[in-house]
Amino acid sequence: MNWDTIKGKWKQATGSAKSKWGELTDDDLQQIDGDRQRLVGKVQEKYGLAKDEAEKQVDEWAEKV
């Protein structure tokens, strides 16, 4: 799914994101508000990943949403 679609359906996508990244809080997801870079940053921050790895995980997740 492309990011315009994910952003438009962010409320529905948050459940899937929370399943994938359980450490993301509801507040985190609300702040992200469908923004890919914010999601990458939060995944990177919460899981201590390199930016490339966080981007890879987010992209893989986006394909399955």
Secondary structure, DSSP 8 states (H G I E B T S, - for coil): --HHHHHHTHHHHHHHHHHH-TT--HHHHHHHTT-HHHHHHHHHHHHT--HHHHHHHHHHHHHH-
